[in-house]
Amino acid sequence: MDQELFTKSYDYALPDGFIATTPVHPRDHAKLLVYDRKTNTVTHTTFQHLLNFLPKECDVFLNDTRVIKARIFGHKKALNSQGGGKVELLFNKPLDAHHYLVLIRGKVKIGTQLLFDDALTATVTDFNKDGSRIVTFTHRDKEIRFEELVLVLDKIGHIPLPPYMQREDNKEDETDYQTLFAEHAGAVAAPTASLHFTPELFAALEKRHKTHKVTLHVGAGTFKPVEVEKILEHPMHSEYFHISNEAARILDNDKPVLAIGTTVTRTIEYYVRTKITQGECDLFLNPHNPPRRVTHLLTNFHLPKSTLIMLVSSFIGREKTLQLYKEAIEKNYRFFSYGDAMLIL
């Protein structure tokens, strides 16, 4: 049977010490592996030379989502003389005007109230089979909407660094884990391919190429491992996206497109398949569902057996992807969110 259908076929061994826990400074000094599909050649360079490799006639698409301080610490409201136990809540996304999808570390029941700093309270209203919870939020005893909640989280919350970094967030992460052009609040993970730009390099990119912004609020599901034996049985998470009319117009023509990151790729490819410009994107790109519109991809190096390494494989195949990852390990590339980058031409 086709190896590309099996989750285990996307596994690889990453030696200790290869996970980047902080970014390189300056950011554009990160390594860049360039793979040219036409010539089947690999070039090792640094991100500051990105523009030397981009085809002149391509438009560039970026994700302008802003990472919110989605991680908050508090305790359960005491029901008797004993104090309530500690809890950690990771905000994921709004479901409607007043209900929010979250992850909670700590035992809770439906109806449990969780108390946080600045008089923020979350009340558990439902459980989901995947372990996530649904809550409502009140601030100073008044139910609040997402726009107000973000302001409270900015005051009391923490940047939600990916679990594999195995460290607490610090002040530097507030800028390091945010893109230069972050605008619309809602992500709980950064669109990491964009983190390599310095203001100077980004200005040079905008001078040479037409750039377009789309929004996809990256959710906690992006880190969820594929746990089924066959990849096509994986229940793909969904994330809110928005594409402007101008960006949609560009995507409706046949000009070459560089997607900066997997989130941009999924947003574009979802639009191309559905013509929907706003809603929930749950597209799973893999070798059995390859891209139709994105011609070039800039991305980081992703976790084994993740939907993200499967997305990269949708461009160049599983074997070539694993071959390039092996070469990156041999050349001491840094992996994952704060790590180095790969450009697929």
Salt bridges, closest charged atoms under 4 A:
ASP2 OD2 - HIS288 NE2 2.93
ASP28 OD1 - HIS29 ND1 3.05
ASP59 OD2 - HIS212 NE2 2.80
ASP59 OD1 - LYS255 NZ 2.77
ASP64 OD2 - HIS184 NE2 3.64
GLU88 OE2 - ARG71 NE 2.81
GLU88 OE1 - ARG105 NH1 3.45
ASP96 OD1 - HIS99 ND1 3.13
ASP118 OD2 - HIS139 NE2 3.11
ASP118 OD1 - ARG140 NH2 2.77
ASP118 OD2 - LYS155 NZ 3.34
GLU143 OE1 - HIS98 ND1 3.77
GLU148 OE2 - LYS142 NZ 3.49
ASP154 OD2 - ARG66 NH1 3.88
GLU168 OE1 - ARG71 NH1 3.35
ASP169 OD1 - HIS158 ND1 3.03
ASP173 OD1 - ARG167 NH2 2.88
GLU174 OE2 - LYS69 NZ 3.18
GLU174 OE1 - LYS171 NZ 3.38
ASP176 OD1 - HIS25 NE2 3.62
GLU183 OE1 - HIS184 NE2 3.97
GLU239 OE2 - HIS237 NE2 3.36
GLU239 OE1 - ARG266 NH1 2.58
GLU246 OE2 - HIS212 ND1 3.64
ASP252 OD1 - LYS275 NZ 2.92
GLU269 OE1 - ARG273 NH1 2.59
GLU280 OE1 - LYS93 NZ 2.96
GLU327 OE2 - HIS44 NE2 2.74
GLU330 OE2 - LYS326 NZ 3.09
